[in-house]
Amino acid sequence: MNDLTKKYIIEQNDAFGRYLTAAADIKAGETFLLEQPILLLASNGDRRCTNCLKLTTEFCRICQVFALCDNCASHNEYDCGLLAGMKDIQVDLVKENPLIYGLLKCLLLRENPENTAYYGQLIQMESHLEARRGSEIWRDLQQRAVEPLLQSGLTKYLKDTQSVDENLLHKYLAIIDVNCFEIRAPDEGQLRGIYPLAALMAHNCVSNVQASIDEHYQMKVYARCDVSKGALLYNCYTNVLLGTDERRHLLKVGKYFDCKCARCEDPTELGSHMSSFMCARCADNKRAGFIVKKKKEPAQGQQQTAKQTKSSATKQLWLWQCQQCEHTLTAETVEQLIERAKEEMFHAKDDVTRYELLLSKLTRYFHPNHYLLLDIKQNIAAILRSILQNFSLQPGRKVYERKVRLCQDIFGILQIILPGISRLKAIVLYEMANTTAELHRMRYEQKELQKMELVALLKHIEQMLREAIRMLLYEPPDTPEGQMTKNMLKELKDLQNDIKYLEENQ
């Protein structure tokens, strides 16, 4: 841990607040941060055992406040003792409002003298409190968390009770929302973890770091690519598989900033075209034209009128225009196309035939790499995976060929938006290699390939598997990705044995 602290520097400026930079050159795959969470919280109002974090309906028999499953005899002694001494609080009010528990964890961190340093880290974290004040989420949390906690009578037992007011409680909630990391729960669902150092990493939609969390909730952060001394260490706060408008919206609503990264500023999203549309005029003229979102140059002397709403004024700053013929789509048309596509995707859920028909239909309007079409392709690939794993269905060659094409399409996009080491790329590459190997074996059995042609193709697949394994070797061994790596290593050995056998028996 001491050596790792020498690999990053905490800096501060007006643009990023506090952030991390590389204190020295960091090689791809090199770990520069290991951190345990200072808080682990349930998500989405789940009721989880405060000790093992599994879902439960039981409560601690001593304090009556915290959930505690039958398999756990006790939880934090200080917290339990303090709560048990609160004789006239409205426990049912706390239980009926699960969002209170995040606040309660923060307050107990503040109370316990052994956690002074951790509380100091928590309270320093970015909250964007003023940006949230009076907003819809502020009002919702006021009703579902802040008011019930204050009404429960619990705060009168806390030290410096006068300072535990609505403002402080909203600050806690804001810190959690702005800084939390999603973590796999031990049974199912998600947890939220607060990692103060990791939360200092600035955002970029093309990050240069990868974070992994093991079964003990320790976070390991390593470089996805070579990072030079002095460079910012960038994490990605949002879903990289979304288009620019969706990513920017989520970041603005959840993290309270406007993303200006290279991908967001590029109308083609670094050439991935994940938000682009097909130009109908170019298609009529037998050429490929892509409609992208560009900043509109304001007419000379044009000014915003007093009647314009903020939303309409913002829309007027952008133009959806073809890069070839300058044909345009209105913002309203784009919104309608996306909403209709989402609705049809919802109705096609888990139906591979409907997904395929929808994909064929939408490719007339959306770029083949559009994020909605990418989502459909991922869904089809997942269904085909289930079919291929069920030997009783006896899937034919066309299923294998379709799965390979889908993996190729998906991997091609990921190569653009996720340069360097990537869990997602590794998993897609593994699926592509695995399915391709079976397809080539099938072709060999059907006398379409000669033995040495099969060997050459299997050797290429061996390289694909090696690359997938290389990207996953940095993952903690007890994670699902770590377990997958073990399976991949076994499959690699089996593949090498197959190649050796074929070569020795020409």
N, C-alpha and C positions, 0 to 999 in steps of 0.2 A: 504493500500500500504506500509506503514512504517513497519508493522509487517511482510509483505511478504519479504521485503529486508533482513530480518534476517535469511531467510531460505536458502540462497545461498551465495556463495563467488566467486568472480572473481579471478581466478589464471592464471598463465602464465608459460609456459615452451617451449622448442625448438620443442617438438613433436607436440603439439596442438596449439601453440600460446596462445591466451587468451581463457579461458574456464571456465565453471561453475562447482562448486562442492557443495554438500549439506552441509550447515552450521550446521545442526542438523538432527536427524533421521526424515525422511519424510514418512508418511504412504501412502499406496496405495489409490489413489483418492484425496489426499491432494493437494490443489493448492499452488504453491510456486512462481508463477510469473504471473502478469497481466501487459500487455503492449499495448499501442497504437502505431500505425506505425508512423514513422517520414516522410514517403513518401508512397503514393499509386499511382501506375502506371498502365497504360493499358498494355495488353499482345498482342503479335503477330501482332503488328502494328494496333490494333483496334483504332478507333477514339471514345473517350469517353468524355462526359461532365466532365470538370475539377472540377465541383462542386458536382454533384450527382453520377457521374461515370457510367451513363447509356450510351449506344450506341447512337450516334447522328451524324448528318451531318452538324449541324449548328455551327457557331463560335460567339465568343463574339463580339458585335458590337462596343465596345470601344477599346479594344486592338487589335482585329482582329487576334490574334495569337492562343489563347486557344479555344478549342471546348467548346461550352456552349449550352445546349439544350433549347428549347422553354419554358420549365417549370421552368428554373432557371434564375432569373433576373440578377444575378451577381456572381462573384467568388472573390477570395482573393484580397482585395483592394490594398495591396502593390504591388502584382505581376501585376495586371491589370494596375495600374497607371504607373509603371516602363516601361512596354512594350508599353503602349500607347504613351509614350514620345519618343520612338525610331522612328523617322519620316522617315528615309530613308533605313530601313532594307528590305530585300527581303522576305516578308511574304509568298509569294507563295512557295518559296523554302523550308521554314519551314513546310508548310502544306503538301507538296508533299513527305516529308521524315518523317513519323511518329515516327521513332526511335529517332529523335531529342528531343522529348518531355521529355524523361527520363533525358537527359542531362540538358534540360532547367529547370526542377524541381530541380535538384541538384544545378545549378547555382543560382536560385532564393532563395534557402535555404541559400546559402552562402551570398547573397546580403542583405537579411533582417536582421537588427540588433536584432530583437526580436527572431530570430532563431539561434543565435550564438551557444547555447548549443547543439541544434539538429545537426547543421552542424559539430560541434566538434565530436559528436558521429559517424556521417556518415563517415567522413574522416579517422577515426581510424579503420574502419572495414577492414577485410582481403580482398585483391584484387587479389593476385597472379599475379600481373601485369607483372612481368618478365617472368613467365611461359606462358602468353598469347602473349607476344610481338612477332610480326612477324608471328603469327599463322593464320590459315584460318579465324577464327572468328575475329581476329584483322583486317585483310584486309577487311573483309566484313563490319564491323562496321566503319572502316575508310571511306569507300565509301558511306555508307548509313546513317551515323549519324555525324561523326566528321567533314568531309570536308564540307557537306552542312551547318552545323551550323556555321563554321568559315566563309564560303562564304556569309552567309546571312547578315553579317555586324552587327549582334546583340551584339557580345562580346565587341565591342568598347565602348558600353555604360555602361559596368560593372566596378565596382571598381577594382583596381589593374589589369587592363586589360592585362598587359604583362604576368601575371602568368596563364592566361586562354589559355593554349596551347594544342597541341595534347595529350601530356602526361597526363595532368590533366583530359581531357575529356575521355580518355581511362580508366583512373583510376576510374572515376565515373561509366562507363559502366561495368567495371570488378566488382566493389563493388556490383552493382545491380545484375549481373548474379550469382555471388558466394553466395550472402547472402539472396536473396529474398525468400519469402514464397508465394506459390500460394494461392489465396483467391477466394471464390465464388463472382462473380460480382452480382450486384443487379438485373440484368435482365437475362442475360445468359452469358456463357463464364467465363473467368478467369481474375483476376487482379493480380498484383504483389505488395507485401507489404514489406517494410523494417522495421524490428523490431530489433534494435541493440542489446538488451540484449538477446533475444531469439536466435539470430544468433550466440551467443557465445557458445551455447551448442555443445559439440563434437558429432561426428557421431558414431553410431553403428547400424548395420543391425538388431540387436535385442535391441531396445531402451528400456529405463526405464521411459520415459516420454511420454505424449500425449498432443498435442497442439490443441486447438479449437479456432475458431474465430467467434464472434457473428456478428449480423447485423450492429453494429456500428464499426466493424473492430477491436474491442479490442481482443487481444489474451490472452487466459487463458491457462497456462501450469500446468498440474498436474501429479503426479507420477502414472505410470501404475502398479507398484508393490512397495513393501516396499524398500526404499533407505536408506542406512546407512549413518551416519555422515561421511563426508570426501570422499564419493563416487562421481565419475563423474556423471553428469547429461547428459545422452545421448539422442539425438534425432536421427531419421533416415532420411537422406537426400534424399533417393531414394525410388523406388517402391519395397516394400518387397515381392511382388508376382512374381518377376523376379528371374532367376537363378543367380548364383554367377558371371559368366563371364559377363552377361549383367549388373548387378549391379555395378561391378567393373569398367566396361567400362564407364558407365554414370558418376560415381563419378570421374573418372580420367579426362574425357573430360570436365565436368561441374564444378567440385570442386577442381580438380588438386591435388588429393592425391590417394594413393593406400590403399584400405581398408584392414586391417589386423584383423578384428573382428573375434570372434570365429566361427561364421557361415561361413564367407568367407574362413577361414583357414581349415575348416572341409570338406573333400571330399564328405561326405554324407549330408552336410548342416544341422547338428544337428540331423541327422536321418530322415530328411524330404525327402531326395533324389529328391529335386526339379530340379536337373540338371543331374540326372543319366539316364543311358540307360539299356535296357534289354540285357543280354548276350545270343546270339544265340547258342553258344556252350553248355552252361548250359541248355538251353531250350531243346536242342536235347537230353540231358541226363536226362530229366525229373526232373530238379531241378531249383531253382530260383537263378540266379546270376545277380548282378548289376554292371554295368561298371561305374566307377567314375573317376574323374580327380584327378590325384595324381602328386606330385612333383617327377620328375625323378632323380634318383641318378646318377650323372655323372660318366662315366667310368674313372678309374684311369689314370691320365695323359692327359685326354681329354681337349682340349682347343678350344676356338672359333677361327675359321679361319677368316682371313681378309676379305674374300669374303662374309661371312654371313651378311645378313641384320639384323637390330635390330629385325624385326618381326620374321624372321625365327629362330633367336637365342632364342627368347622368347618362341616360340612354342616348341623348343627342350628341354626346362626345364620341360615340363609337359607331362604326359602320361595318356591316357584313358585306364584303365585296370579293368578287372573283379575282384571283391573281393574274388571270390570263386576259379576260375580256371586260373586266370591271363591272360585270352584271352584279346587282345587289339584291339582298334579302332584307326585309325590315326586321327589326328586333322582335316585333310581335309574331311574325312568321316563324322565326327561329324558336321562340318560346313555345308556340303551338306544336311545331314538329317534335320538340323534345318531350313535351307533356304527353302527346299522343303516343309516342314511342314507349315512354315509361308505362303508360296505361296498358298497352298491348303486351309489354314484357311481363307485367304483373299477371295478366290473364293466361299467359303461356307458361307460367311457372311449372317446372318439373316435367313438362311435356316436350320431348325432344323433337317431335314432328312439328309442333307449333313454333318452337324456337327456330327451326330451320326455315320454315316458311316466312317467319317474321324477318329473319336475317336477310333472306333473299329480297324481300320487299324493301327493307330499309336501306339496302346498299344503293338504291336508286337516288336516295336523298342525302345519306350520310357518307362521309369518307369511310373507306374500309377500316381505318384505324380509329374511328370515332370511339370515345369511351363507352358509349351505350352499346355499340356493336361488339366491343371488346368484352363487355359484361355478358352479352349473349353467348359469345364464343366460349367464355369460361364456364358458363352454365351447361352448354352442350358438352364440353369436354368432361365435366364432372359426371354427367349422366352416362357418357360413353365409358368412362372409367369403371363405373359400377357394372355396366354390361360386360365389359371385358374381364372383370374379376369374377363374374358368375359363369363358370364353365358349363353349367346346365343349359345356358341360353345358346351355346355354340355360335358365338358371333362370327360372322363371315369376314372376308378380306376387306370389304368396303368399310366396315366399322373401324378397322385398324388404320386404313388409309385416311379416313376422315379425322380420326383422332390425331394422327401425325400432322396433317395440314393445319388443324386448329392450334396445336402446340407451336408449330412454326410461325404462324401469324402472331400469336401471343408473345413468343420469345423475341421476335423481331422488334416489337414495340418496346418491350422491357429493355432491350439492348440500348435503346435511345434514352429512355427516361431513368434508367437505373444503371449507369456506368459503374464498373468496378464490382466488388464483392456484393452479392445480393442473395438473401434467402429465397426470395420469390423466383428469381432467375434460376437458381439451382434446382428448385422443385420442378419448374416447368421443363428445364433441360433434362432432368431425370425421367420425367414422364415421357418426354419425346424420345429419349434414348431407349427406354424400356419397350415402348410400343413399336418403335422402328425395328428393333431387334426381332420381335415376334413377327412383324410383317415380312422381314427378309427371310426368316426361317420358313415362313409359309410359302413365299415365292420359290425358295429352293426345293421344298417338297413338291411343288407344282411344276418342277422342271424348268422354271423360268430363269433360274440362276445356275451357273456352274459352281462347283465346290470352291474354287479359288476366288470367284467373284463374291461369294458369300463371305469368305474369310476377309477379303478387303473391306467389305461393308461392315462386318463385325468389328474390325480394327478401328474403323472410324467411330463406331458407337462406343468402343472402349475409351476413346479420347473424350467423347461427350460425357461419359460417366465419370471419368477422372476429373473433368472440369467441374461438374456438379458437386462431387465430393470435396474438391478443393475449396469451394465456396461455403460448404456447410461445416467443414472441420473446425471453424472458429466458434461454432455454437456450443453451449454447455452440453455435456454428454447426456444429462438427465432430462433434457427438453424433448418434445416431439421431433424437432429437427435433428437432435443428437441421436435419437433412436433410429430415425430415417437414415442417417449416415451409416450406422452400423449395418442396416439392411442393404444399403447400397454397396458397402465394401464386400459383403458376402456375394451380392449379385455380380460385382466386378470380378471376383475370383472365379465364380462359375462361368462367366463369359470368357475369361482367359483360358480356362480349361477346355471350353468348347472349341476355341480357336486352335489351341494346341492339338486337340484330337483331330480336327479337320486337316491340319497341316501334316500330321504324321500319318494320315490315312488317305492320301491323295489317290 
